[in-house]
Amino acid sequence: MRSLAARLRDGMRAEVADQTDRWRLWAPVFLGGGCAIYFSLKAEPLLWPLALAAALTTGAWIVGRRVGLARGWTLTLLMLACLCGGLAVAKLRTLAVSGPIAPAMSEPVTVEGWVLDVDSPGERGARVVIAPVRIRGLTPEATPTRLRATVRGAPPPPGAAVRLYGILNPPPPPASPGAYDFGRNAYFQGMGGTLFGLGETRPTDLAPAPWRLRLAMKVNAVRYDLAQRIVARLGERTGGVAAAMTTGHETWIGREDLDAMRDSGLAHILSISGLHMAIVGGFVFFGVRLGVAAWPWLALRAPGKKIAAVAGLIAVSVYLVISGAPPPAERAAITASIAFAAILLDRQAVTMHALAVAAFVVLLLQPEAIVTPGFQMSFAATAALVALVEVWPKRIREFAAPWPIVVAQRLGAWLVVACSASLVAGMATGPFAMQHFNRTALYGLVANLTTAPIADFILMPALALGAALEPLGLGGPFLWLAGKGVDMMLAIGHWTAGLPGAVRTIASAPAVALPIAFVGILILCLWRGRLRLLGLPLAAAVLIWPRPAPPDLWIGDGGTNAAFMGAEQAVVVRPGVRQFAADLWSRRRGLELTPRPNEGWVCQRSVCAPQTSEAGPVALWWGRKAPTMEQMDILCRSAPVVSVRAALIDLPSSCDGRLVLDGTDYAHGGSVELWRNGAHWRALWAVDVRGDRPWTRQADPDFSDNGG
């Protein structure tokens, strides 16, 4: 009888041998790993060492294949080449998108420029993307390429030449150390600053814009006009959701509906991504293929499947343009295009290899996508679904059966497939939702299962036909049908969000847990055989990793707001002021945010201080002008931590033994978290996590969390 060790050894060899055509799937994983390493660095690396390493490893791989090295060696060299290539590609992308970043202006400025597009609204007003021509106080070389501006009243349409008077700041840094880096995202989108308008937006005369900018504005004007037509047809509430799903404009979506969609796990339907591209491309593909098959003369003379694939490619391309080509839509379009290209090349469209090619292409074009939640969740869910298809048992075809039995069988099979797909996709995206958004929709599976037939068979097809025919005035019937689908989806979202315990807030795990979970998910999806189960505990890293103790105190960037630990809650000093940052921080730490009580605090126009040590640990001065020595004496006597927005020159003796943070600290470090250790405080600044990178070198203490 063979020993257990021998059986285990033979089983391992059999599983490794079974991966012969699977090793190449790990190439985009190592490419993404190189990109992730680049973005995790605290200092900007030089280009030449990265390029040299990529060239040497790639050359070694090519030579190894030519001379006939063993497969194990060539695969190792390939993975090293992809890892080094990811570092080099990310560095090249950073250099390619480099542009001026707005400084923090001490006084309001006048900006003249072109309205490129209408952006999603912020809590403080409508927002538009501006291509500035002139900014008072900045040279042309220092003028950012794009600005996101919060304006008063209705947003001006794309293509308008406008003059705005407002407060100019660089893109906002993270709301707390380790939180999502808005500044990095803006850097790679070419967004060099934010502007908060203080007055009315006025028209102005400008020289003709460059042809590329004119073309972009014309396309965006068509998109915005289509969105307005949809809203006019369906009303602001229903039409706002339909417009967001068609053109990407979320201007008309109400806060109540948006919160309900998030709490029910349906928010992904509102942002144009892989689901929308798959439905639109698939609807056109199957529609054209059915049309070709229904015309016998054409079906006998033309390859219907390839004609349908070309039509699907065209549909995806048009939808990408109409959507405004946001990064998630671009990634989804690349993935869908590769699937249709596989059909044209007589290959299977939905395979793990096609997904690997799509991931490789996306990372080569947008290496920054590796650190974005959209990319991580999209490819994790798609890989999980493709893996499910690979292991799903093949259905046995019956020779004959009564139609009621056939209908019952097909309906039962569809329910099993739908439940399995939603469960698998939800489990694959769960770690990223926990880590990035700190919320889990407990009834998301129910909401998505209920909504899927509506979105797949009614809403999206009708919306696609209605949007295509609306410029001709013929889209009314289809948009009406799409509106009914939107109403049903909103009803499901509100009902699900209203169930007891619909949303659970989960604190973020340490940063190392998410890459481990990602690797675990990839092992589960890419490995063939029983050893794939080794990825299961890794995939659960975000869920089971112990959370560190939350900080005793958080102070936002610029020192204009703060929150401290109370009785199992986070108490915010200035409720409603830069609430977005406070909410992000509290969710990330798994805390419920509660407003500061009026009792025990003395708050005036630019200062808020506790009357007793029990009331709170921080005294906050948010005035732009520094406090006097007498005012500083009062602040230092009131709390162990004193935060001053302005820069300080001297301190009274009462501040000895107190932790005093001023504008100089915030200008360098950004937001800060503080842990009390007896009479001392341990600090973690945002700059400690961000490092010194091209998108961090214009830190500004006066940013607005909502675009101005």
Secondary structure, DSSP 8 states (H G I E B T S, - for coil): ---HHHHHHHHHHHHHHTTTTTGGGGHHHHHHHHHHHHHH-SB---HHHHHHHHHHHHHHHHHHHHHT--HHHHHHHHHHHHHHHHHHHHHHHHHHT--------SS-EEEEEEEEEEEEEETTEEEEEEEEEEETT--GGGS-SEEEEEESSS---TT-EEEEEEEEE-----SSTTS--HHHHHHHTTEEEEEEE-S--EE-------HHHHHHHHHHHHHHHHHHHHHHHH-HHHHHHHHHHHH---TT--HHHHHHHHHTT-GGGTS-SHHHHHHHHHHHHHHHHHHHHT-HHHHTTS-HHHHHHHHHHHHHHHHHHHTT--HHHHHHHHHHHHHHHHHHTT--SSSHHHHHHHHHHHHHH-GGGGGSHHHHHHHHHHHHHHHHHHHS------S---HHHHHHHHHHHHHHHHHHHHHHHHHHHHHHIIIII-EEETTHHHHHHHHHHHIIIIIHHHHHHHHHHGGGT--HHHHHHHHHHHHHHHHHHHHHHTSTT-EEE-----TTHHHHHHHHHHHHHH--SGGGGGHHHHHTHHHHS------SEEE-TTSS-EEEE-SSSEEESSTTSSHHHHHHHHHHTT--EEE--STTEEE-SSEEEESSTTT-SEEEE--SS---HHHHHHHHHH-SEEEESS--S---GGGTTSEEE-HHHHHHH-SEEEEEETTEEEEEEHHHHH-B-TTTTT--TT--TT--
